[in-house]
Amino acid sequence: MSINVNRYKCGYCGACVGVCPEGALELVETFIEVDNRCTGCGICAKICPVGAIEVIR
């Protein structure tokens, strides 16, 4: 499992970065980077205020 960040919807607020229990998300300039620590838990998708993150199962 992993996540997909829609860069056209993402407002780069950083909310997802703060809630990731694995620390797998990082705000880099104008996009969200996801590294291999992502477990696909979906917490970031639930917290995203614009619905820019989807969990791919």
C-alpha positions as CSV (number, residue, x, y, z in Angstrom):
1,M,0.0,0.0,0.0
2,S,1.1,3.5,-0.6
3,I,-0.4,7.0,-1.1
4,N,-0.8,9.3,-4.1
5,V,-0.7,13.0,-3.7
6,N,-2.6,15.1,-6.3
7,R,-0.3,18.0,-6.8
8,Y,-3.0,20.0,-8.5
9,K,-5.3,19.8,-5.4
10,C,-2.6,20.0,-2.7
11,G,-2.3,23.4,-1.0
12,Y,1.0,22.5,0.7
13,C,-0.4,23.2,4.2
14,G,1.8,20.5,5.7
15,A,-1.1,19.0,7.8
16,C,-0.3,15.5,6.5
17,V,3.4,15.8,7.4
18,G,2.5,16.6,11.0
19,V,0.2,13.6,11.5
20,C,2.3,10.8,9.8
21,P,3.2,8.3,12.5
22,E,6.1,7.0,10.4
23,G,7.5,10.4,9.4
24,A,7.3,9.3,5.8
25,L,6.0,12.7,4.4
26,E,8.1,15.8,3.9
27,L,7.1,19.2,2.5
28,V,9.8,20.1,-0.1
29,E,9.3,23.5,-1.7
30,T,6.0,23.1,-3.5
31,F,5.3,19.4,-3.2
32,I,4.9,16.5,-0.7
33,E,7.6,13.8,-0.9
34,V,6.6,10.3,0.3
35,D,9.4,7.9,1.2
36,N,9.5,4.2,1.6
37,R,8.5,4.3,5.3
38,C,4.9,4.9,4.3
39,T,2.7,2.1,5.4
40,G,-0.5,3.3,3.7
41,C,-2.3,3.8,7.0
42,G,-4.4,6.7,5.5
43,I,-4.1,9.1,8.4
44,C,-2.7,11.8,6.1
45,A,-5.7,11.3,3.7
46,K,-8.2,11.7,6.5
47,I,-6.5,15.0,7.7
48,C,-6.0,16.6,4.3
49,P,-8.4,19.6,4.1
50,V,-8.7,19.5,0.3
51,G,-8.8,15.8,-0.3
52,A,-5.5,15.7,-2.3
53,I,-4.3,12.4,-0.9
54,E,-5.6,8.9,-1.8
55,V,-4.5,5.6,-0.4
56,I,-3.6,3.0,-3.1
57,R,-4.3,-0.5,-1.8
